[in-house]
Amino acid sequence: MDWGRLTGPGGVLCSLSLLCVILDGVLGATGGEIEHHLEMGRKLLAAGQLAEALSHYHSAVEVDSKNYLTYYKRAAVFLAMGKSRSALPDLTRAVQLKPDFLAVRGEKIQKSHACWLRETFLPLRPSVLSQARLQRGNILLKQGNAQEARDDFEAVLRPSPEYADAREQLARARDLEELQEDARVAYHRADYGAAISVLERVIEISPWDPEMRELRADCYLRTGDPQKAIQDLAPATRLRSDNRAAFLKISLLHYSLGEHHESLNQVRECLKLDQDDKECLGHYKQVKKLSKQLDSAEELIRAERYRDAIEKYEGVMKADPHVPYYTNLAKERICFCLVKVNAATEAIDVCSEAHQRDPRNARILRDRAEAFILNQDYEKAVEDYQEAQEFDADSNDIREGLERARKLLKISHKRDYYKILGVSRAANKQEIIKAYRKLAQQWHPDNFQLEAEKKEAEKKFIDIASAKEVLTDPEMRQKFDAGEDPLDPENQQQQGGGHNGHAWPFSFNPFESGGSFHFKFQ
């Protein structure tokens, strides 16, 4: 084109016509409609009404799909809304439509004649294009696409070498490429600790890179830290449009940790993406079945239906014997239920097996201690409570249980009313009275002729009568079960009285009350 004609006769008209052609090429305008949408988008964006602004930019793109500026502005709205994944295609399209506008035009336009046009009408164009490349490079960098990001930053710096932001980001892109390679090398060397250390720096630069997060999750699994693996896999599911594999992996990890409800939630997310996914569907059925059994068992425990709960937990062990957590849990809860139904011997056996599986579980030790108390083995009960306290020093149940076990051990060295009558600690009132009558008849002093034998019988008979008195009185029995002898004179002195507010002698002797004592059986 002969730019000299612009200064001749009619030059003003010619220049204006040419300017219109240039501006139409730059802006891709098709009339008032696109200008309306762009203006409305700008105003709504300034007012913070992002969704409404986005709607107008959508319309502007539909009206003119070859206007790079509308793509750039729509990308800016996506970025403001935190939708970088949606912004990336628009930034790419803007760069494709006008990759080097000024470079091409500047070579063809004579400097003397182009200066007025550039200064008057096009001062923002290089900035817009540079920003588009810079923004796209930033997104690519965060996604872990180091090489593509580096290409964008270098493109920005070619016409503007002094652009500080682009220089800084270019250095980060180069660092990222080196770090990614170092992480992969460490992983393939099986140096997972080193790989994790490098990947921390990688993910700091590219937090939206699912591949690097999944690699670090695998490193955590190989070093025995499934919880941290889950923390990396969770964001990875949001960084891919279809990440059923990550959802399934998270579900499996939660399942192995005993977190069956969360496992169910995660596998459902997989099925939302594809309800016919065979792996997810099979795992879903397994988790749902076991989760239902566990919830049902706990409901039975809350309803104090302990035998039914035991049956449910036995079903849990059969449902999935390959995951140690659920067998361990079932053993622990069966141990608890057996204590609640006063099955002392059986409880000790199951609790001991559970303790072998999980030696640091304070709850198992607590329950076995209670089983030992039921079995009147107070020394072992004290030992278990002491060990439980080492693992859970803040538990009130364990602290109170240890104190009670110690009291029972102390009392057992004096008089144990259950042992005197030969009944278990779970015996009911009828069983206690039956045992008392049998022993009282056996040890009644009238059955003995020799003075020494009569004295010994009297002593035993007194103990038998005292045991019956304590164990058939709910209040006195409760005190004795808590580790306090209600007939001990020391306790009576501290409490200011005996049973029902009346003094009750520790050595009750019906044979010293005067006259002849007659024992009658009904």
Beta strands, then each sheet from edge to edge (+ up, - down):
end
